[in-house]
Amino acid sequence: MIDFCSIDEASEFLAICEISKAQRKGFSDFDISDYPKLMSEAKSQAGDRKEDIDRDLKNTEEQLRRMEEELFYKALDKIMSEGDGKEQDIAKMIASDGNRNQIKGEISFLERKLSEITNEDVEKIFDKYEGLGYIDRTEGVLKITSLGSKILGGGFLGKIMENLSKKGIGTHKINEIGYGADVSKFSRKYEFGDPYGKINIQKTLINTMERTGGLCDLTIEDFEVHESLYQAKMNTGIMIDVSGSMKYGRKMDAAIETALALCELIRTGYPEDMIRIFTFSEQVKEIQFWEVANIGSPAGWTDIRAAMKSFRTSVTIEDGDKQAYLITDTEPNYENGGHVGFSNAMAGVLEESIRYGDDEITLNVIMLDGKPNLVKFARLLAERNFGRAFFTKPQNLGEAIIEDYITSRRERVGGGYRF
């Protein structure tokens, strides 16, 4: 994990961040002045070239000074010999000289070159980071490499952990619903102190009916709670909404940064854990961790059911606890290749959430929009399987998920943060 212990590491992180954002925005309208770190590096790359330009500029300015001095004396001699000239005629005669005006044009050209960044300067930056192995440019397509993504993930994680450490891991306040998925299908008798959220309602009511023949005499002896599971491995999924609405308000940037940070946390802190990443809009795609930095501009409708199903089926035969983070800012509206509207899509999503419960997968819904209908949707979806609903702003997304992962992992399988 990068902790910015050296200037070089911090510098590389900032530069790769800006390259990733430029790629996501599209290079067709790339303006290096929009990227302070790249602009600074371009100026540095142009140093040798500008030294040559500055030398040429000074030589040309000296040439102009000598020429104007020579023209002045020639004009003065002419006026004195003719005897009817005026002082202002000297300035006119100097200004009308063609060679002088040509040299002034050369000076203006050199001054512009001295202040501008050229394509050659920008290319030198990309050549540098390609040489370091952080980016790849094959057939004109620029991508962040696996090594570059690790640099990004370490940088984002370092910033998040620094913020969390100021208030203590576990003290970051978020809205949450449910009690997690650290329960099995098996249950036991209720004991004093057991969380009410783990009560097995179905088994409890069956006990009452078997004892009394009805439901009118419920006693504490009838209550049963789900047994907790403690396993050494955590199977985690991140489902990132890349539909059109995510392009606004830094939502896409925040989702990418968070996913990279979580991948780096698991890679360096919990290597026995597994993480899978899915992007979804009208289609679902599973990607490798390093491809997160190369996610393009958001577009399209939102098929949440397909995304949930993709992760669920991918971990069906995996051992250990299973949880998913669904990052979105809108309601489902797309299914089976067509736009079906919220009501129809919601039915499919709720059906999938029931399957999550059957397969003991926690669904954590991270909602980046606080509209009442979206809040209701997120809560309903999370409550179906003892999951949680988070309502947060993009700037707090990373802290919310990283803290939740560390805390929930400690509660489920034991073991604290290892850095």
C-alpha positions as CSV (number, residue, x, y, z in Angstrom):
1,M,0.0,0.0,0.0
2,I,1.3,3.4,-0.9
3,D,1.5,5.8,2.1
4,F,3.2,8.6,0.2
5,C,6.4,8.0,2.0
6,S,8.3,9.3,-1.0
7,I,7.8,12.2,-3.4
8,D,8.1,9.9,-6.4
9,E,5.3,7.6,-5.3
10,A,2.9,10.5,-4.6
11,S,3.9,12.1,-8.0
12,E,3.2,8.9,-9.9
13,F,-0.1,8.4,-8.2
14,L,-1.3,11.9,-9.1
15,A,-0.2,11.6,-12.7
16,I,-1.9,8.2,-13.2
17,C,-5.1,9.5,-11.6
18,E,-5.2,12.3,-14.2
19,I,-4.4,10.0,-17.1
20,S,-7.2,7.7,-16.0
21,K,-9.7,10.6,-15.8
22,A,-8.6,11.9,-19.2
23,Q,-9.1,8.4,-20.7
24,R,-12.6,8.2,-19.1
25,K,-13.5,11.7,-20.4
26,G,-12.2,10.9,-23.9
27,F,-9.0,12.1,-25.5
28,S,-10.9,13.7,-28.5
29,D,-11.2,16.9,-26.5
30,F,-8.1,16.5,-24.3
31,D,-6.8,19.8,-22.9
32,I,-3.7,19.3,-20.8
33,S,-4.5,22.5,-18.9
34,D,-7.4,20.7,-17.2
35,Y,-4.9,18.3,-15.5
36,P,-2.5,20.2,-13.2
37,K,0.0,17.4,-12.6
38,L,0.3,16.5,-16.3
39,M,0.6,20.2,-17.1
40,S,3.4,20.5,-14.7
41,E,5.2,17.5,-16.1
42,A,4.7,18.7,-19.7
43,K,6.4,22.0,-18.8
44,S,9.3,20.1,-17.2
45,Q,9.6,17.9,-20.3
46,A,9.7,21.0,-22.5
47,G,12.6,22.4,-20.4
48,D,15.5,21.6,-22.9
49,R,13.5,22.6,-25.9
50,K,12.6,25.9,-24.2
51,E,16.2,26.6,-23.4
52,D,17.0,26.5,-27.1
53,I,14.0,28.7,-27.9
54,D,14.9,31.2,-25.2
55,R,18.4,31.4,-26.6
56,D,17.1,32.0,-30.1
57,L,14.7,34.6,-28.8
58,K,17.5,36.5,-27.1
59,N,19.7,36.4,-30.2
60,T,16.8,37.6,-32.4
61,E,16.0,40.4,-30.0
62,E,19.6,41.5,-30.1
63,Q,19.5,41.4,-33.9
64,L,16.4,43.6,-33.9
65,R,18.0,46.0,-31.5
66,R,21.1,46.4,-33.8
67,M,18.9,46.7,-36.9
68,E,16.7,49.4,-35.4
69,E,19.8,51.3,-34.3
70,E,21.2,51.1,-37.8
71,L,17.9,52.2,-39.3
72,F,17.7,55.1,-36.9
73,Y,21.1,56.6,-38.1
74,K,20.2,56.0,-41.7
75,A,16.9,57.8,-41.3
76,L,18.6,60.6,-39.4
77,D,21.3,61.1,-42.1
78,K,18.5,61.2,-44.8
79,I,16.5,63.8,-42.9
80,M,19.6,66.0,-42.3
81,S,20.7,65.8,-45.9
82,E,17.3,66.7,-47.3
83,G,16.8,69.4,-44.7
84,D,13.0,69.3,-44.6
85,G,12.3,66.2,-42.5
86,K,10.7,65.9,-39.0
87,E,11.6,63.8,-36.0
88,Q,8.4,61.7,-36.4
89,D,9.5,60.7,-39.9
90,I,12.3,58.7,-38.4
91,A,9.9,56.4,-36.6
92,K,7.9,56.0,-39.7
93,M,10.9,55.1,-41.8
94,I,12.0,52.5,-39.2
95,A,8.5,51.0,-38.9
96,S,8.2,50.6,-42.7
97,D,11.4,48.6,-43.1
98,G,10.5,45.1,-44.4
99,N,13.5,43.3,-42.9
100,R,12.8,44.8,-39.4
101,N,9.1,43.6,-39.6
102,Q,10.2,40.2,-40.6
103,I,12.5,39.9,-37.5
104,K,9.7,41.2,-35.3
105,G,7.4,38.4,-36.7
106,E,10.1,35.9,-35.8
107,I,10.2,37.2,-32.2
108,S,6.4,36.9,-31.9
109,F,6.6,33.3,-33.1
110,L,9.4,32.4,-30.6
111,E,7.5,34.0,-27.8
112,R,4.4,31.9,-28.5
113,K,6.5,28.7,-28.7
114,L,8.1,29.6,-25.4
115,S,4.8,29.8,-23.6
116,E,3.0,26.9,-25.2
117,I,2.9,23.1,-24.5
118,T,3.3,21.1,-27.7
119,N,2.0,17.6,-28.6
120,E,5.7,16.5,-28.4
121,D,5.8,17.5,-24.8
122,V,2.6,15.6,-24.0
123,E,3.9,12.5,-25.8
124,K,7.0,12.6,-23.7
125,I,4.8,12.2,-20.6
126,F,3.0,9.2,-21.9
127,D,6.2,7.7,-23.1
128,K,7.6,8.1,-19.6
129,Y,4.7,6.3,-17.9
130,E,4.5,3.6,-20.6
131,G,8.2,3.0,-20.0
132,L,7.6,2.5,-16.3
133,G,4.8,0.0,-17.1
134,Y,1.9,2.0,-15.7
135,I,0.1,2.6,-19.0
136,D,-0.1,0.7,-22.3
137,R,-0.7,2.2,-25.7
138,T,-1.4,-0.5,-28.2
139,E,-2.8,0.5,-31.6
140,G,-3.5,4.0,-30.4
141,V,-5.6,2.8,-27.4
142,L,-4.4,4.0,-24.0
143,K,-5.1,1.8,-20.9
144,I,-3.9,1.7,-17.3
145,T,-2.0,-1.5,-16.7
146,S,-2.1,-3.9,-13.8
147,L,0.9,-2.2,-12.2
148,G,-0.7,1.3,-12.7
149,S,-3.9,0.1,-11.1
150,K,-2.0,-1.1,-8.1
151,I,-0.4,2.3,-7.8
152,L,-3.9,3.9,-7.9
153,G,-5.4,1.4,-5.5
154,G,-2.6,1.9,-3.0
155,G,-2.9,5.7,-3.2
156,F,-6.7,5.7,-2.8
157,L,-6.5,3.2,0.1
158,G,-3.8,5.3,1.8
159,K,-5.9,8.4,1.7
160,I,-9.0,6.6,2.9
161,M,-7.2,4.9,5.8
162,E,-5.6,8.2,6.8
163,N,-9.1,9.8,7.0
164,L,-10.4,6.8,9.0
165,S,-7.5,6.8,11.4
166,K,-8.3,10.4,12.4
167,K,-11.6,9.3,13.8
168,G,-10.9,5.6,14.5
169,I,-12.0,2.7,12.3
170,G,-15.6,1.9,13.0
171,T,-16.7,5.4,14.0
172,H,-17.7,6.6,10.6
173,K,-21.5,7.2,10.7
174,I,-23.7,5.8,8.0
175,N,-27.3,4.9,7.7
176,E,-27.7,1.1,7.6
177,I,-30.5,-1.4,7.6
178,G,-30.4,-5.0,8.7
179,Y,-27.8,-7.2,10.5
180,G,-25.6,-8.7,7.9
181,A,-25.5,-12.2,6.5
182,D,-23.4,-13.9,9.1
183,V,-26.2,-16.4,9.8
184,S,-26.8,-19.9,8.5
185,K,-30.0,-21.8,7.7
186,F,-29.6,-23.7,11.0
187,S,-31.0,-22.3,14.2
188,R,-30.8,-22.8,18.0
189,K,-32.8,-21.8,21.0
190,Y,-32.7,-18.1,21.9
191,E,-30.3,-17.1,24.7
192,F,-30.3,-13.9,26.6
193,G,-28.3,-11.2,24.7
194,D,-28.9,-12.7,21.2
195,P,-29.6,-9.9,18.6
196,Y,-33.3,-9.8,17.8
197,G,-32.4,-9.4,14.1
198,K,-31.2,-13.0,14.0
199,I,-34.5,-14.5,15.3
200,N,-35.7,-17.3,13.0
201,I,-39.4,-16.1,12.8
202,Q,-40.6,-19.1,10.8
203,K,-39.1,-21.7,13.2
204,T,-40.3,-19.7,16.2
205,L,-43.9,-19.7,15.0
206,I,-43.7,-23.4,14.2
207,N,-42.5,-24.2,17.7
208,T,-45.5,-22.2,19.1
209,M,-48.0,-24.0,16.8
210,E,-46.5,-27.4,17.7
211,R,-46.8,-26.7,21.4
212,T,-50.2,-25.0,21.5
213,G,-51.9,-25.7,18.2
214,G,-52.1,-22.0,17.5
215,L,-50.3,-18.7,17.7
216,C,-52.0,-17.1,20.7
217,D,-49.5,-18.2,23.4
218,L,-46.0,-17.3,22.2
219,T,-43.4,-17.7,25.0
220,I,-39.7,-17.1,25.2
221,E,-39.1,-20.9,25.0
222,D,-40.4,-20.9,21.5
223,F,-37.9,-18.4,20.1
224,E,-35.0,-19.6,18.0
225,V,-32.2,-17.7,16.4
226,H,-30.1,-18.3,13.3
227,E,-26.7,-19.8,14.2
228,S,-23.7,-17.7,13.3
229,L,-21.1,-18.9,10.8
230,Y,-17.4,-18.2,11.2
231,Q,-15.3,-19.0,8.3
232,A,-11.8,-17.9,7.3
233,K,-12.6,-16.7,3.8
234,M,-14.6,-13.8,2.6
235,N,-16.0,-13.8,-1.0
236,T,-16.8,-10.2,-2.0
237,G,-18.4,-8.7,-5.1
238,I,-18.5,-5.1,-6.2
239,M,-21.3,-4.3,-8.7
240,I,-20.7,-0.9,-10.2
241,D,-23.5,0.9,-12.0
242,V,-22.1,2.4,-15.3
243,S,-25.4,3.6,-16.6
244,G,-25.9,7.2,-17.9
245,S,-26.9,8.8,-14.6
246,M,-23.5,7.9,-13.0
247,K,-21.6,10.5,-15.1
248,Y,-22.8,13.3,-12.9
249,G,-21.4,14.6,-9.6
250,R,-18.2,12.5,-9.5
251,K,-20.2,9.4,-8.9
252,M,-18.3,7.3,-11.5
253,D,-14.9,8.6,-10.2
254,A,-15.8,7.7,-6.6
255,A,-17.0,4.2,-7.6
256,I,-13.8,3.5,-9.5
257,E,-11.6,4.9,-6.7
258,T,-13.4,2.8,-4.1
259,A,-13.2,-0.4,-6.0
260,L,-9.5,0.0,-6.6
261,A,-8.9,0.8,-2.9
262,L,-10.9,-2.3,-1.8
263,C,-9.0,-4.5,-4.2
264,E,-5.7,-3.2,-2.8
265,L,-7.0,-3.7,0.8
266,I,-7.9,-7.3,0.1
267,R,-4.7,-8.0,-2.0
268,T,-2.3,-6.7,0.7
269,G,-4.3,-7.2,3.9
270,Y,-6.5,-10.3,3.4
271,P,-4.9,-12.4,0.6
272,E,-7.1,-15.4,1.5
273,D,-10.2,-13.4,0.5
274,M,-11.6,-13.3,-3.0
275,I,-13.1,-10.3,-4.8
276,R,-15.0,-10.1,-8.1
277,I,-16.0,-7.0,-9.9
278,F,-18.9,-6.4,-12.2
279,T,-20.0,-3.4,-14.2
280,F,-23.5,-3.1,-15.4
281,S,-25.9,-0.9,-17.4
282,E,-27.9,-2.6,-20.1
283,Q,-25.3,-5.4,-20.0
284,V,-23.2,-7.0,-17.3
285,K,-19.5,-7.6,-17.6
286,E,-17.1,-9.2,-15.1
287,I,-13.7,-7.4,-15.1
288,Q,-10.3,-7.9,-13.5
289,F,-9.3,-5.5,-10.8
290,W,-6.9,-3.6,-13.0
291,E,-9.5,-3.0,-15.6
292,V,-11.5,-0.8,-13.2
293,A,-9.3,2.1,-13.9
294,N,-10.2,1.8,-17.6
295,I,-14.0,1.9,-17.2
296,G,-15.3,4.3,-19.9
297,S,-17.9,7.0,-19.8
298,P,-21.2,5.9,-18.3
299,A,-24.2,5.3,-20.7
300,G,-27.4,3.3,-21.0
301,W,-30.2,2.0,-18.8
302,T,-29.9,0.0,-15.6
303,D,-30.2,-3.8,-15.3
304,I,-29.6,-4.5,-11.5
305,R,-31.1,-8.0,-11.6
306,A,-28.6,-9.2,-14.2
307,A,-25.7,-7.8,-12.1
308,M,-26.9,-9.5,-8.9
309,K,-27.4,-12.8,-10.7
310,S,-23.9,-12.6,-12.2
311,F,-22.2,-12.3,-8.9
312,R,-24.5,-14.9,-7.2
313,T,-23.8,-17.6,-9.8
314,S,-20.1,-16.8,-9.8
315,V,-19.8,-17.7,-6.0
316,T,-22.3,-20.6,-5.9
317,I,-19.6,-23.2,-5.3
318,E,-17.2,-21.0,-3.2
319,D,-16.6,-21.7,0.4
320,G,-16.7,-19.0,3.0
321,D,-18.9,-16.0,3.7
322,K,-20.3,-14.1,0.8
323,Q,-21.3,-10.5,0.4
324,A,-21.8,-8.0,-2.4
325,Y,-21.7,-4.2,-2.6
326,L,-24.1,-2.8,-5.1
327,I,-23.1,0.8,-6.0
328,T,-25.8,2.7,-7.9
329,D,-27.7,6.0,-8.0
330,T,-30.9,5.0,-9.6
331,E,-33.7,2.4,-9.7
332,P,-33.7,-0.6,-12.0
333,N,-35.5,-0.1,-15.4
334,Y,-34.0,-2.6,-17.8
335,E,-34.3,-6.4,-18.1
336,N,-33.8,-9.1,-20.7
337,G,-32.6,-6.7,-23.4
338,G,-35.3,-4.1,-23.1
339,H,-36.5,-1.1,-21.1
340,V,-39.3,-2.3,-18.8
341,G,-39.7,0.5,-16.3
342,F,-39.2,0.5,-12.6
343,S,-42.2,-1.6,-11.5
344,N,-41.5,-4.5,-13.7
345,A,-37.7,-4.4,-13.2
346,M,-38.2,-4.2,-9.4
347,A,-40.1,-7.4,-9.3
348,G,-37.2,-9.2,-10.9
349,V,-34.7,-7.6,-8.5
350,L,-36.7,-8.6,-5.5
351,E,-36.9,-12.2,-6.8
352,E,-33.1,-12.2,-7.1
353,S,-32.7,-10.8,-3.6
354,I,-34.7,-13.8,-2.3
355,R,-32.2,-16.1,-4.0
356,Y,-29.4,-14.1,-2.3
357,G,-31.0,-15.0,1.0
358,D,-31.4,-18.6,0.1
359,D,-27.7,-18.7,-0.8
360,E,-26.7,-16.7,2.3
361,I,-25.2,-13.8,0.4
362,T,-25.3,-10.4,2.1
363,L,-26.4,-7.6,-0.3
364,N,-25.2,-4.2,0.7
365,V,-26.9,-1.5,-1.3
366,I,-24.9,1.7,-1.6
367,M,-27.2,4.4,-2.9
368,L,-25.6,7.6,-4.2
369,D,-28.9,9.5,-4.5
370,G,-31.3,10.4,-1.6
371,K,-34.6,10.6,-3.5
372,P,-37.4,9.1,-1.4
373,N,-38.2,6.4,-4.0
374,L,-34.6,5.3,-4.2
375,V,-34.3,5.2,-0.4
376,K,-37.3,3.0,-0.1
377,F,-36.0,0.8,-2.9
378,A,-32.6,0.4,-1.2
379,R,-34.0,-0.4,2.2
380,L,-36.5,-2.9,0.8
381,L,-33.8,-4.7,-1.2
382,A,-31.4,-4.9,1.8
383,E,-34.0,-6.0,4.3
384,R,-34.9,-9.0,2.2
385,N,-31.7,-10.8,3.2
386,F,-30.4,-9.1,6.4
387,G,-28.3,-6.8,4.2
388,R,-27.6,-3.1,4.7
389,A,-28.5,0.0,2.9
390,F,-26.0,2.9,2.8
391,F,-27.0,6.4,1.8
392,T,-23.9,8.4,1.2
393,K,-22.3,11.1,-1.0
394,P,-19.6,10.2,-3.6
395,Q,-16.9,11.9,-1.5
396,N,-17.7,9.6,1.4
397,L,-18.1,6.4,-0.6
398,G,-14.6,5.0,-0.1
399,E,-14.6,5.5,3.6
400,A,-18.0,3.9,4.0
401,I,-17.2,0.7,2.1
402,I,-13.6,0.3,3.4
403,E,-14.7,0.7,7.0
404,D,-17.7,-1.6,6.5
405,Y,-15.5,-4.3,5.0
406,I,-12.9,-4.2,7.8
407,T,-15.6,-4.1,10.5
408,S,-17.9,-6.8,9.0
409,R,-14.9,-9.1,8.3
410,R,-13.8,-8.8,11.9
411,E,-17.3,-9.6,13.1
412,R,-17.8,-12.6,10.8
413,V,-14.4,-14.3,10.5
414,G,-12.2,-12.6,13.1
415,G,-9.0,-10.8,12.5
416,G,-8.4,-7.1,12.5
417,Y,-6.9,-4.7,10.0
418,R,-3.4,-5.9,9.2
419,F,-1.4,-2.8,8.3
